[in-house]
Amino acid sequence: MDPAMKQLLLHLDETNALGKKFIIQDLDETHLFLASDIIDSLQNRIDDFVDKINFPVAGN
């Protein structure tokens, strides 16, 4: 994962945005060990976030 995504995951974990802590261990600058039971919720949250920051490009 890239550093920006890792920072997003760290923020979500620190703020209990998914209702509980889900990072088990911070392995290195690009890897985290996550609780498996949160993966679906986490994927949905990331998809929603990406949808909000992506803007459609108008065609010419």
MDTraj code that builds the backbone (N, CA, C; nanometers):
import mdtraj as md
import numpy as np

residues = "MET ASP PRO ALA MET LYS GLN LEU LEU LEU HIS LEU ASP GLU THR ASN ALA LEU GLY LYS LYS PHE ILE ILE GLN ASP LEU ASP GLU THR HIS LEU PHE LEU ALA SER ASP ILE ILE ASP SER LEU GLN ASN ARG ILE ASP ASP PHE VAL ASP LYS ILE ASN PHE PRO VAL ALA GLY ASN".split()
xyz = np.array([
    [0.0840, -0.1168, 0.0000],
    [0.0000, 0.0000, 0.0000],
    [0.0883, 0.1229, 0.0000],
    [0.0346, 0.2307, -0.0515],
    [0.1146, 0.3534, -0.0529],
    [0.1032, 0.4244, 0.0824],
    [0.1963, 0.5153, 0.1098],
    [0.1976, 0.5826, 0.2411],
    [0.0682, 0.6591, 0.2717],
    [0.0031, 0.7175, 0.1711],
    [-0.1214, 0.7915, 0.1958],
    [-0.2323, 0.6980, 0.2434],
    [-0.2438, 0.5816, 0.1829],
    [-0.3454, 0.4845, 0.2250],
    [-0.3150, 0.4345, 0.3657],
    [-0.1888, 0.4134, 0.3947],
    [-0.1522, 0.3686, 0.5281],
    [-0.1919, 0.4740, 0.6312],
    [-0.1693, 0.6005, 0.6013],
    [-0.2072, 0.7074, 0.6940],
    [-0.3588, 0.7116, 0.7143],
    [-0.4353, 0.6885, 0.6071],
    [-0.5806, 0.6828, 0.6195],
    [-0.6215, 0.5693, 0.7125],
    [-0.5633, 0.4516, 0.6944],
    [-0.5959, 0.3371, 0.7796],
    [-0.5574, 0.3633, 0.9248],
    [-0.4426, 0.4235, 0.9469],
    [-0.4009, 0.4565, 1.0831],
    [-0.5001, 0.5541, 1.1471],
    [-0.5457, 0.6517, 1.0696],
    [-0.6430, 0.7484, 1.1199],
    [-0.7753, 0.6799, 1.1545],
    [-0.8242, 0.5953, 1.0649],
    [-0.9497, 0.5238, 1.0908],
    [-0.9383, 0.4382, 1.2169],
    [-0.8232, 0.3754, 1.2351],
    [-0.8015, 0.2915, 1.3530],
    [-0.7968, 0.3764, 1.4797],
    [-0.7214, 0.4867, 1.4769],
    [-0.7053, 0.5721, 1.5940],
    [-0.8368, 0.6352, 1.6376],
    [-0.9236, 0.6660, 1.5427],
    [-1.0501, 0.7329, 1.5747],
    [-1.1657, 0.6349, 1.5934],
    [-1.1358, 0.5055, 1.5882],
    [-1.2398, 0.4020, 1.6010],
    [-1.3534, 0.4249, 1.5018],
    [-1.3208, 0.4674, 1.3816],
    [-1.4202, 0.4996, 1.2795],
    [-1.5035, 0.3782, 1.2391],
    [-1.4520, 0.2596, 1.2593],
    [-1.5257, 0.1381, 1.2248],
    [-1.5821, 0.0694, 1.3487],
    [-1.5792, 0.1389, 1.4603],
    [-1.6372, 0.0862, 1.5836],
    [-1.5401, 0.0126, 1.6731],
    [-1.4211, -0.0118, 1.6235],
    [-1.3193, -0.0780, 1.7059],
    [-1.1832, -0.0636, 1.6397],
    [-1.0806, -0.0942, 1.7146],
    [-0.9442, -0.0960, 1.6604],
    [-0.9306, -0.2177, 1.5699],
    [-0.8625, -0.2014, 1.4569],
    [-0.8476, -0.3132, 1.3641],
    [-0.7038, -0.3375, 1.3211],
    [-0.6134, -0.2450, 1.3522],
    [-0.4722, -0.2672, 1.3198],
    [-0.4107, -0.3485, 1.4328],
    [-0.3625, -0.4659, 1.3967],
    [-0.2998, -0.5534, 1.4955],
    [-0.1534, -0.5151, 1.5133],
    [-0.0862, -0.4874, 1.3998],
    [0.0547, -0.4502, 1.4080],
    [0.0926, -0.3664, 1.2874],
    [0.1714, -0.2619, 1.3123],
    [0.2297, -0.1780, 1.2085],
    [0.3644, -0.2420, 1.1740],
    [0.3713, -0.3048, 1.0565],
    [0.4894, -0.3841, 1.0211],
    [0.6051, -0.3000, 0.9675],
    [0.5773, -0.2117, 0.8729],
    [0.6791, -0.1236, 0.8176],
    [0.6102, -0.0086, 0.7470],
    [0.6819, 0.0680, 0.6655],
    [0.6234, 0.1882, 0.6050],
    [0.5121, 0.1598, 0.5038],
    [0.4994, 0.0364, 0.4573],
    [0.3952, 0.0059, 0.3585],
    [0.3086, -0.1144, 0.3942],
    [0.3230, -0.1691, 0.5154],
    [0.2469, -0.2882, 0.5516],
    [0.1872, -0.2772, 0.6920],
    [0.0620, -0.3196, 0.7018],
    [-0.0072, -0.3297, 0.8302],
    [-0.0667, -0.4691, 0.8407],
    [-0.0741, -0.5204, 0.9611],
    [-0.1407, -0.6470, 0.9872],
    [-0.2762, -0.6115, 1.0472],
    [-0.3859, -0.6469, 0.9759],
    [-0.5202, -0.6071, 1.0141],
    [-0.6038, -0.7251, 1.0624],
    [-0.7014, -0.6956, 1.1462],
    [-0.7974, -0.7971, 1.1899],
    [-0.8811, -0.8388, 1.0698],
    [-0.8944, -0.9678, 1.0474],
    [-0.9641, -1.0181, 0.9288],
    [-1.1138, -0.9910, 0.9314],
    [-1.1730, -0.9788, 1.0503],
    [-1.3180, -0.9604, 1.0581],
    [-1.3639, -0.8194, 1.0198],
    [-1.2721, -0.7287, 0.9976],
    [-1.3069, -0.5910, 0.9647],
    [-1.2854, -0.5594, 0.8163],
    [-1.2315, -0.6532, 0.7414],
    [-1.1921, -0.6280, 0.6022],
    [-1.3087, -0.5796, 0.5164],
    [-1.4245, -0.6425, 0.5235],
    [-1.5387, -0.6002, 0.4411],
    [-1.5818, -0.4581, 0.4752],
    [-1.5934, -0.4273, 0.6031],
    [-1.6315, -0.2922, 0.6446],
    [-1.5271, -0.1900, 0.6029],
    [-1.4027, -0.2274, 0.6166],
    [-1.2932, -0.1384, 0.5785],
    [-1.2940, -0.1125, 0.4283],
    [-1.3152, -0.2152, 0.3495],
    [-1.3199, -0.1994, 0.2038],
    [-1.4340, -0.1067, 0.1638],
    [-1.5497, -0.1222, 0.2266],
    [-1.6636, -0.0347, 0.1979],
    [-1.6318, 0.1102, 0.2333],
    [-1.5685, 0.1318, 0.3474],
    [-1.5339, 0.2674, 0.3903],
    [-1.4339, 0.3299, 0.2932],
    [-1.3351, 0.2529, 0.2494],
    [-1.2361, 0.3045, 0.1544],
    [-1.3023, 0.3348, 0.0201],
    [-1.3900, 0.2468, -0.0260],
    [-1.4612, 0.2709, -0.1524],
    [-1.5427, 0.3999, -0.1446],
    [-1.6131, 0.4213, -0.0332],
    [-1.6909, 0.5442, -0.0151],
    [-1.6007, 0.6666, -0.0171],
    [-1.4868, 0.6566, 0.0503],
    [-1.3917, 0.7676, 0.0551],
    [-1.3381, 0.7999, -0.0841],
    [-1.2995, 0.6988, -0.1586],
    [-1.2462, 0.7189, -0.2937],
    [-1.3531, 0.7793, -0.3846],
    [-1.4769, 0.7337, -0.3714],
    [-1.5862, 0.7904, -0.4506],
    [-1.6035, 0.9393, -0.4223],
    [-1.5852, 0.9798, -0.2973],
    [-1.6026, 1.1197, -0.2595],
    [-1.4907, 1.2089, -0.3124],
    [-1.3706, 1.1540, -0.3271],
    [-1.2599, 1.2390, -0.3708],
    [-1.2370, 1.2339, -0.5207],
    [-1.3003, 1.1426, -0.5915],
    [-1.2879, 1.1358, -0.7365],
    [-1.3955, 1.2221, -0.8014],
    [-1.3537, 1.3075, -0.8905],
    [-1.4451, 1.3952, -0.9606],
    [-1.4513, 1.3538, -1.1062],
    [-1.5710, 1.3482, -1.1642],
    [-1.5813, 1.3121, -1.3061],
    [-1.5155, 1.4193, -1.3937],
    [-1.4504, 1.3744, -1.4965],
    [-1.3863, 1.4655, -1.5907],
    [-1.4816, 1.4861, -1.7072],
    [-1.5139, 1.6096, -1.7336],
    [-1.6064, 1.6418, -1.8422],
    [-1.5349, 1.6231, -1.9752],
    [-1.6020, 1.5591, -2.0689],
    [-1.5445, 1.5386, -2.2020],
    [-1.5569, 1.6640, -2.2860],
    [-1.4727, 1.6733, -2.3863],
    [-1.4760, 1.7915, -2.4744],
    [-1.5806, 1.7769, -2.5798],
])
top = md.Topology()
chain = top.add_chain()
for i, resn in enumerate(residues, 1):
    res = top.add_residue(resn, chain, resSeq=i)
    for name in ("N", "CA", "C"):
        top.add_atom(name, md.element.get_by_symbol(name[0]), res)
traj = md.Trajectory(xyz[None], top)
